[in-house]
Amino acid sequence: MILKETLLEVVKTQKENLLKTAYGTPRESLKRIKLVSGFAIIISGIRRAGKSTLLRQLTNKMKNFHYFNFEDLRV
């Protein structure tokens, strides 16, 4: 079982690491994504298609966001 403190630390470090990554080349699909408060955005696609880059670019448009990577070995 994962402790609450561990989960909070994982979320904190994942968000910090995401914000440190390069912004990359602006994606065309970024213009088509409408951000609506209170709704989740799910980005899916094949490997190496630019999902993480698109996500990083979306975070620049948002004031407050949550990020959780389920591939983290700590969880």
N, C-alpha and C positions, 0 to 999 in steps of 0.2 A: 504494500500500500504506500502511496506517495503522500508525504506530509504536505500540508498547506504551504508551509514556508518554502519547501523545495519547489513547488509549482510556481509560487510568486517569484522566486529567484530565476527560474527557467524563463518565465514570461518576460521578466525585466531584461535579462541578457539577450534573449532572442530579438527583442525590439531594438535594443542598442546595436546589435550586430547588423540588423536589417538597415538601420539608418546610416551605418558606416559604409555600406556597399555603394559602388559606383552607380550613378544615375543612368548612364548608358544613353544610347541613341533614342530620341523620342519615338514612341510607337504610334502608328496610325490609329490603332484601335483605342488609344487613350481618349481621343476626341469623342468616341461613340459611347463611352461608359458614363452613365448618369449616376452621380452619387446622391443617394437619398438617406437622410438621417434615420437611424433606427432599423435599417435593413442591411443584411450581410451581402457581401459581394464574393462570389465563388469564382476563382480562376482555375480552369482546368485545361488540359491539353497534353500533347505528346511531349516526350522528353526533349529538352534543349530548344523549346519553341519560343522562349522569352517570357515565360510566366513570371519569374522572379523579377525580371527587369521591369515588366509592366506593373507589378505590385509596388516596387520601389518608386516608380513614377507616380502612381496613385497616391502614395503616402505624402508626397509633396503637395498635393491638392487638398489634403485633409488636415484639420486642426487636431482632432483626437481620433485615434484608431487603436484597435487591438490586433495583435498578431500572435499566432501560435503555430509552430512547426511540429507536427506529430512525429517527424522522423528523428527528433532529438532523443538520444539514447538515455537521457536522464528521466524520461517519462515512458 
